[in-house]
Amino acid sequence: MKRCVRFSAILILCLITLEGTAGEPLLIGRLKYGGGGDWYANPGSLENLASFINKQTDLVVQETPVTVDIDSPDLFKVHFLHMTGHGNIFLTDEQVRRLRFYLENGGFLHADDNYGLDESFRREIKKVFPDKELVELPFSHPIYHQVFAFPKGLPKVHEHDGKPPQGFGMFHEGRLVVFYTYECDLGNGWEDAEVYGDPEEIRTAALQMGTNIYYYHINPAHP
């Protein structure tokens, strides 16, 4: 039975990829997690990011993001998961297994620390990949040089602790499967201008970096 489930999930992922390349809109999923953290933070951010990607690239992204629970079959309908929040994250053993399977078979997770997520995210992602480490990506990494150039790495969107922003990656068989933006708060910059009052140049930089992350997952060989 487990082999059948594994084959079905792989087949679903393959079909989704083929649909995307055939002109179907690509999907961004907002990851719903347990533990008490506000997974729903920055509710307008992903819609704005999808709209920006559509205007600035040749990709076609559905501008209404979907909410994805790890326990749901819908997990395998999206190839790009975004998670954020301020509080605690907790994954059950089954969720750990499913998320690892998803990531090992073509999925991608972008985690954006909204100041307060760091400790629990690092703990839970270690449960997903106990054999791997989050490593800081050098500024020369292609994710910073996709559609837009960020020679100094992540933009600083929201000042909180006075620390520089950092981008951490986790790799599976040479493929970046998790990208963690820390002390950056990209989702803050993706929100509508009136929500946080971020300067327009900061919002633009955040949306550009978000585009790079998304575009890199779709086409890691670029540029």
N, C-alpha and C positions, 0 to 999 in steps of 0.2 A: 504493500500500500504506500509506504514512504517513497519508494522509487517512482510510483505513478504520480504522486503529488509533485515530486521534484521535476519530473518530465513535463507535467502540465504547466508548472510555473515558468519553466524555461521557454516552453512553446508560447505562452502568453507574452513574455517579454520580447521574444523574437517577432511576433506578429505586430506588437505595438511599434517596434522600431521600423518595421516595413511600412506601416501605415503612415508614420511620421515622414519618411522619405518620399512617400507617394503624394504628399501634399496635405495630409490631415494635420490639423493643429496639434502642436506639441503641448504637453501638460506640465504644469508646475503644481506639486502637491505640498500643502502645509501639513506638517507632521503633528498629529494629536498624540500626546503622550500622557502617562499617568504620573502621580507623585505630588501633584498640587501646584506645579508651575503653570504660569499663564502662557500656554502654547499658542494662544489666540492673540498675543500682543501684536501691535502694528497691523491692524486688520486691513488697511488699504494698501499696504506696501507691495504685496506680490502683484496685485492688479496693475499698479503703476509701473512696476518693473517689467511685466509682460508687455505693456503698451510701449514702453521705451525700447525694448528689444525689437519689437515689430517695426518701429520707425527707423531704427539705426542699423539693422542687419537684414539679411535675406531670409531669416527664419520666420516661421509663422507659429506664434504661440497663442494658445487660448487665453484671452485676457481675463477670464473668470477662473481663478485658481480653485482647486478642489482640496477639501480637507480629507486627510488620509489617516485612518487608524491602522496601526501595524497589524492588528488582528484581522483586518478586513481583506477580502480578495482584491479590493481596489488598490492595495499597495502595488500590485503588479501592473496597474494601468498607467502608472507614471514612472518616468525614468529619472526625474529630478525631484528630490525631497528637500524642503526647507524647514528648519526648526529654529525657534527662538524662544525668548521668555526671560523672566527674572528669577524664577524660583526653582524648585526641586524637580528632578526627572527621576522616574523609576520605571524600569522595564522588567517584565516578568521573564521567566526562563524561556517561555514559548516566544515571546516578542523578541528576545535576544536572538533566538534561532532564526526566526523569520527575517529579521533585519539583516543579519549576517548573510543569509541566503540571497536576499534581494541585492545586497551590495556586491556580493561575489559574482552575480550573474547579470551585470550590466547596469545596476542602479547606482545612484549618486546621492550623497547627503551633504547639504550645506548647512552647517550649524552656525548661527550668529548669536554670540553672547550679548544679551541685552542688559549686562551688568547684574550678575547674580546667578548666572547659569553655569559658570565655569567648573566649580567643584563637582556638581552632580553630573555634568556632561562628561567630564573626563573619567569619572567613576563608571558610568554606564557604558560608554563606548569601549572601555577596557573589558567589560563583560562581553561585548559583541566580538571584539578582536583581542583576546588575551595574549595572542602571540605577536601583536603589532604595537608600534608606538606612534604617537603623534609627533611629527617632526616639523620644525619651522622651515617653510619654503624660502629659498633665496630669492632676492628681488629679480634675479635673472630667469626665474621659472616662467614658462609660457603663459601661465594663468594671468600674469601681470602684463602680458603683451599680446593680447588677442585683438579685439576690435579697437581697444584704446590702450595707450601706453601708460604704465604706472612704474616708472623706473625706481621709485623709492618705496614700492610696495603699497599696502592698503592705505586709503585715505582715512584721516581721523575725522569722524563725523560728530561724535558727541564726547566732550571732555567730562571725565568723571574722576579718575584717580591720577591723572597726569602721566599715565604710562603710554608708551608708543603702541600703535596698533600692530598686531602680529597675525600672520596667516599660517596655520598649521595644517599639515596634510597627513593622511593615512593611506597607504598603498596596498593593493592586492595584485600580486603577479605583475608588478610594474605599472599598474593603472591606478590613478588617483581616485579613490572611492569616497573619501570624506575630506571636506575642506572646512576648517574651523576658523572663523574670523573672531578674534579676541581683542578687547579694548578698542573696538572700532565702531560697532553699532550701525552697521550698514542699513539695517531695516528702518532705523530712525530716519535716515536720509531718503529712503524710498517712499516714506509716507507723504501725504498731501502737505504742501508748504505751510498751511495754517495750523497744522497739528502741533508741530514743535518749533516752528519759526526758524528753521535752519536757513542760512543764506543760500541763495540760488546756486552759487558756485559749489557749495558743499553738497547740495542735493544732486546736482549734475554729476559730480565726481562719484557719489555713492551709486547712482544709477549706472554710470559707465562701468564701475568695478563689478557691479552685479551682472551686467551684460557680459563682461569678460568671463565670470565664473560659469554662467550658463553656456556661453558659446564654447568655452574650453571643453566642457563635458560632451557637447555634441561633436566637436571637431578638434580633438586634442593635438592633432598634427599642425594646426594653424598657430602662429604664422610660419 
